């Protein structure tokens, strides 16, 4: 084996171990196994995720960059808590970036194949919403398709710079396009909210097809505000909050959301 090949293999293995550690630690945080305020040391995490210290150190640094962890003076990290205002800001940032993605797609144009993928995704969402039930399975399918719609939008924007910024934005808890969708399954107004969101999906697709950049951007930014509505609905219902990944990270003062 050449030295260059050996270096590549070792490098790939290190990346794989870092990803494993990153996913493992993030899951422990979002599941509540590591609650807000919990201190995290490299040694403790090494034992829990089954990775060596170097990839664990890299994973912790990445989670700190993403905003899930705060560095502490005594070395190490602590799991961060989030106020409602911070969650709102994160959603607004995501909406602004997705609006820019929609404008790029509309103004720069997209291939026929890319556009058909986007349209097919919205058609599948229509099929899910046409069902009369509010079963968890339907919401799960909606979440999958909704995530796909948002990923396709980023793909057709054709900007690696924008993609990187969006990946960073949605890495924060609650900021992803489907962060609060599953919580809706327990709420009376759930179906109505999804229908409005789907109408916005359709309008964005139409604006992109018509090369209407400003309209596409405005629609996508407004679409992100659906998540703010979902946030309000979920915060008022503990059963709904139990379905929100990372709900334990929301900072509460005297039992109330801050």
HELIX and SHEET records of a PDB file:
HELIX    1   1 UNK A    3  UNK A   30  1                                  28    
HELIX    2   2 UNK A   42  UNK A   49  1                                   8    
HELIX    3   3 UNK A   53  UNK A   66  1                                  14    
HELIX    4   4 UNK A   84  UNK A  108  1                                  25    
HELIX    5   5 UNK A  112  UNK A  129  1                                  18    
HELIX    6   6 UNK A  136  UNK A  157  1                                  22    
HELIX    7   7 UNK A  160  UNK A  170  1                                  11    
HELIX    8   8 UNK A  182  UNK A  186  5                                   5    
HELIX    9   9 UNK A  190  UNK A  209  1                                  20    
HELIX   10  10 UNK A  213  UNK A  235  1                                  23    
HELIX   11  11 UNK A  238  UNK A  241  1                                   4    
HELIX   12  12 UNK A  247  UNK A  249  5                                   3    
SHEET    1   A 3 UNK A  39  UNK A  40  0                                        
SHEET    2   A 3 UNK A  77  UNK A  79 -1                                        
SHEET    3   A 3 UNK A  69  UNK A  71 -1                                        
SHEET    1   B 2 UNK A 252  UNK A 253  0                                        
SHEET    2   B 2 UNK A 256  UNK A 257 -1                                        
END                                                                             
